[in-house]
Amino acid sequence: MKSTRLSVIDEIFLRTHRGYGIPIALQGIWRTTETVSREELDRIHDELAVGQLGRRVGKPRIPGARLRWDISSESLPLEYGTDAVDDIIGWADAQADVRLDPQYGPGWRLTAAPVAHGGTVLSLVCSHALADARELIDAAAQAFSGSVPVHVLHPGSDVKDALAMIVTVLLRSIAATARLWVSKKARAELRAFTTADSGGIAPHHANRMTSVIVDVDAAEWDSAARRVGGSANSLFVSVVAATMSELGSPAVTVDIPFRTGSGDANAIGMATVAVRGDDSPAAIRAACKEAFGKPVGAPAGYPPEIVQLLPHRVAAKLTSTPGRGEVLCSNIGDIPDGITALGSHRSCGLATRAIHPNPSGALSTIRMSTYLSRLDGNYTLSLVCTDDALAGSPAELTAALQRALATRNLAAKPW
């Protein structure tokens, strides 16, 4: 069941649009070797406007109630460029260079352009507050197939929500406070949380992005993972850690999101692991399994919803990001069949990633965001670096990634 109220994670992403952190937009990049007509794209744009992305954040009338989702078909107009694109990644980077706002609108954008060597490229971006990666993919798949369900929101009574929030926060806070008197572990956990300084990670000013997208043969990737007792996911983390090592960071903390099935716009939890560039996929797999049992969250049994009753400035200090790492590794998984074709046009490549529109020098502890998805026998790996001191150019980042892959007997085909 879809939630009609914003969760703690949803509000973290919303605050980035208010100056608390670096803005995050999710992007799907879809390619075909054929020309997609303007009429087909207009239809998709109209479907998206009434689908899962057709909503905005609404303010409750009663203090204490959570922010709610309201239906809104407002959107930026479809842009179908006439100039042929040669640098697909550079073009895709520019498509998110627009001010998205999930509260005051618009929160998403669809653009397309012809490709210089033939075909069409599409970009769909949305604020991370509106959806996580899986939700964005599902919204696109429904629009591509013309099967967008009727979108109805019933957020319910603000009075009831406020009362439920206050009672939940009050009772659980009382219980957590009482536990502090008898539990040394709870006291230590709370002390560690209140004295934490981003885990010792120095934030940097995110002024621009360095982006790379590559394809790797899926059968070779899975075979390489099995040979060393790992999984496709732990090999992914291993390759990213090795890439960071090639760039001069031999040890990193990695945030790994996982699906929670909560029904929220961002139905994700976050686990954090410490990884070295020479760690084996088998060791990383074991570390991830342990981390998933202790996901990032409120300390010492206190309810995470407490931050939803606090002003933005205070809440932002308590929840600067959903995780605690300097690298993000998000495995999107298999791309559903609904998005592999647009009418008669079959996709020849699809990448999913998060990018940062108008960062304006915002401080961020995340130096590199990476994403993995699988489609038609290929894994597509997307890397987005926001730290100039780490990777100053796409060529430098690509070379580091290729070296990391080569040590695992893998090769990549850059987009």
N, C-alpha and C positions, 0 to 999 in steps of 0.2 A: 504493500500500500504506500502510495506516494505521500510524503509529509507535506503539509501545507504551511508549516512554520519553519523558520530558519533554525538550523542546528548550530552548535558551538563552532564547528568547522566552517559552515557556510558564512558565519559572521566574521571569522578570521579573514576569509578572502574578501568579504565586503569592505572591511576596514582598510585593505590595501588601496582602495579607491578613494580613501579619505586621508591619505598621507601617512598611514601607519604601515610601512613596509613597501615592498616593490610590487606594483600591479602585475597580476598574472592573468593571461588569456590563454585558453586552450585552442589549439589549431589542428584541423584535419586538412591535409593536402592530398588531393585526388587527381590522378593523371589518366588520360586515355590517348590512344594513338589516333582517334577520330575526332572530328569537329562536333562539338555539342552546340545545338542551336540556341539562340536567345530565348525562344519560346519554351524550350525544355527547362532552361535555367529559371525563367520567370515562374514556371510552375513549382519548381523546387523551393524558390524563395517564398512563394505564397504558402506552401505547405509548412515550411519552417516557422512562419509567423504565427500559425495557429497550433503548432505542436508544443513540445516540451520546453522549447526556448521562448515561447510566446508568453512571457510573464515578467513581472518586475517586483521588487521589494516594496511592501507597503508598511506603513507605520501603524501600530495598534493605537486605539483611542484610550486605552487604560494603561497606566503605568504598571510595569511588572510583567505585562504580556510580551511574548516574543514577537519579533518582527515576522510578518506573514508574507506569503506569496499572493500577488494579485495577477489576474490575467491581463496581458497587454500585447497587442499585435503590432505595436510601434517598432519600426526597424529602420536601419540605414538602407538606402536603395541599393538594389543589385547593381554592381559595376562590372561590365563586360568590356575589358580593354580591347583596343584595336591594334595596338603595337605588339608584335610577336615577342615572346619572352625567350631569351637564351639562357639566362641564369635563373633557374626555377627557385633555388633556395633564396637568392637575393630578392626575387619578386615576392616570395612567400613572407619573408621577414617584413617587407614594407606593408603587407596587407593588414598587419595588426598595429601599425603605427597610426592609430586613431583612438580617440578617447571613448572607451566603452564604459558604461555605467549601469549596473544591474538594478539600481534604484530609481534613478531619474531618466534612464534610457538614452539611447538604445544599448542593449547589452550584448548584441551579436551582429555579425556582418558576413555576407556572402559575396565573394568576388570571383571573377574568372578571366582568363586571357588565352589567346592562341599561343602555341609553343612553336618556336622557330623551326624545329625539325619535324613539325607536324603534330597535330592533336590539340588537346585543350588541357589546361590545368585549372583546378578549382581550389579555392581556399574558404574554409568555414571557421571563423573564430568566434569565441564567446568568452565573457568573463567567467573566471573559475568559480565565482559565487553562484552562477546560474546552473552549472553542471560540472561533474567530474568527467574524465575521459570517456568512460563507458556510456554515460548519459548523453554526451555529445555524439558519439558514434550511433547510439540508438536513435537519436533525433534525426540524424542524417539518413540512416537506413529507412526510417519511416517516410521521410520526405522523398527519397529516391524512388521508393516503391509506390508512393501515393496511398499509403495505408496509415496516415496519421489519425489516431483515435480522437474522439471528441474530448477536448481539454476542459475539465470542470474542476474548480477549486472551491472547497468548503472549509475555510480555516476555522470556523466555529466561533464561539463567543470569546471575546477578549477578556471578559470578566473571569470566565472559567479557566482560561489559560493562565491568567495572572495568579489566580488563587492556587492552581496546581503547581506553578513554578515556585511560588513563595513557600508553600507547604513542603515541597520536595527539597528545596534548598535548605530550608530551616531545619527540618528533621534530620536530614543526612549530615548537615554541618554540626548539629548538636552531637550526633553519634560519633562523628569523626573527632570532634574536640574531646569527647569523653575517652576515646580510644588513646589519645595522646598521653593520658595520665598513666596508662597501664602498659603501653607498647613502646619499647625503646626503638623498634624498627620503624614505627609510624613517625616518631619524633625525628629520627634520622632522615627519613624520606622528606618530611616537610622542611627540615633545615637545609637539605641539599637543594630543594626546589627554590627556596627563598633566597639562597646565596648564589644560585647558578648565574653564570655570565656567558650564556650561549655555549656552554661546554668548553670554554676556552677558545672558541673560534672567533677570530677577529672579523667583524663585518667589513665589507668593502662597498665602495660607491659603484652602483650598477649604472653605467652611462651608455653602454652599447652592448650588442650581442654578437657573438661569433658562433655561427651555426654550421653544422655538418649533418648530412643524411646519407646513409649507405645501406645497401642491400647485401645480405649474406645468405648463401644457400642454406635452407632450413635443415636438410638432411645432414649436411656436413656439420652444422652447428650442434644438432642433437647428438650426433655420433661423437663429436669432441667432448660433449658434456658427459656422456656415458663412459667414455674411456677413463675418465679421471674420477668417477664416482660422484659426479655432480648432477645438477638438473639444468634445464634450459635457463631457468631464472638465476641460479647461482653462477653459471658461466657468464651470464649478462653482467652481474655485479663484479665478477672477477675481471672481465674485460675492461669495464669502466675504471676499476681500481688500478689496473695496469696502465691504462691511458693516463690517469692522474699521475702515476709514478713517472711515466715518460715525460710528463710536463713539469716534474720537479717536486711532486707531493707524494712521497712513498707511502704515507699512512694517512687515511682519511676516515671520517665518520660518514656513514651512508644512511639516508632515510629511505625506507622501503614501504610504500603504501600497500594496503591490502583492502579488499572489499569487505564491508560489514553487512550489507543487505538491510540497512536501516530504513531505506526509503527516502532518505534525505537527498538534497541536490548533490551533496558530496558524501556519498555513502562509503567513506574510507576511514581506516585506522592507519596508524603509522608506527613502524618499528624502526629502531636505530641500531646499527651494528658498526663496530670498528673494524676496518679492513686494511690490509697492506697489499701493495701491488703484486707481491709474490705469493700471496695466500692461494691455496688450491681451491677450485670450485667445491670440492668435498668438504673442506674446512669451513668455507663460507656457507654452505648449505646447512651445516650443523649450527653455526652461529645464528643464522636467520631463524631456524626453527626455535631456538631458545629465545630470540628477541621477540618473535611473534607471541610468545606466552607472556611477555611483559611490555605491551605496547605503550607508547607515549600517552599520558593522560594526567588528570588532576592527581595531586599527591595525597597520600595518607588517608584515602577514603573520602576526601571532600568531593562534593558534586561538581562536575565540570560546568553545569548550568549556572553556577554562581556568577560567572563572568558576563552572562547575558542580562544580569540585573545591574551591571556596573556601567559607568560612562565609558565611551570609546577609549579615552586616554588611559584610564586605569586598566581596562580589559586588555588593551594592546600590550601593556607592560607584562601582563601575566601570561599572555598567549601570543607571542610575537609571530610564531609560525606553527603549523601543525606538527612539525618534527624538531629534531635537535641537531641534524647533520649539516655538513657542508656540501654534500653531493646527494642528489635525488636519483634513485633508480626505480622507474615505474614500468612494470611489465603489463602492457595493455592486453596481451594475449591474442587469441585468434580474432581476426576481423570477421564479423558476421556476413553471411551471404547477401543480406539485403543491401549492402553497400558496395559489393563487388561490381555491380553493373548499374548504369543509369540508362534505363530503357534498353536499347540495343547496343549501347556503348559499354564495352568491358574495360575495367580498370587495368592499367599496366603498371600501377604503382600507387601506394597509399602510405602516408606517414602521419603519425600523431605525435604531438609535442605540446609543451607549454612555452609561451614566449612572453615578453614583457613590454607592453606598449607604454611609451612615454615614461621611462623610469626616472628621468630628471635627477639622476644622481642619488636615488633612494638607497639607503643602507640595506644590505642583505648579507646573511651568513651563507647562503647557498651560492657556491661558486660555479657549479655545473649541474644542469638538469638533463637527465637522459631517459629515453623512452624506447621500448621495444614492442613491436607488434609483428604478427605473422599473417601473410596473405600469399596464396598461390605459390607455395614452395619456397618462399623467401622470408627471412626475418629482416625487418627494416629497423635500423638503429638510428635514432635521432639524438644528437648532442647539441645542447645550447649552453654556451659559456658566457657568463656576465662579468667575469673578472679578467680585465685586460692584462694583469700581471701573470695570469695563468696561461692564456692562449690569446695572442694578439691578432691572429689571422686564421681564416678557414684552412689555408694550406698547412699551417703549423699544427692545427688541431687534427686534421685528416692524417697527417704523417704520424702523429703520436698514436692515433687509433689503429692505423694499419700496422704499426710495429707491435702493438699490444695483441692484435689478432694473429699476427705472424707467429708469435711465440706459442700459440695454440693451434698452429697449422690451419689457420683460417684466412681467407682473403675476402675483401669487400669491394663492391662496385659502387663508387660514389654517384650520387644523383647529378 
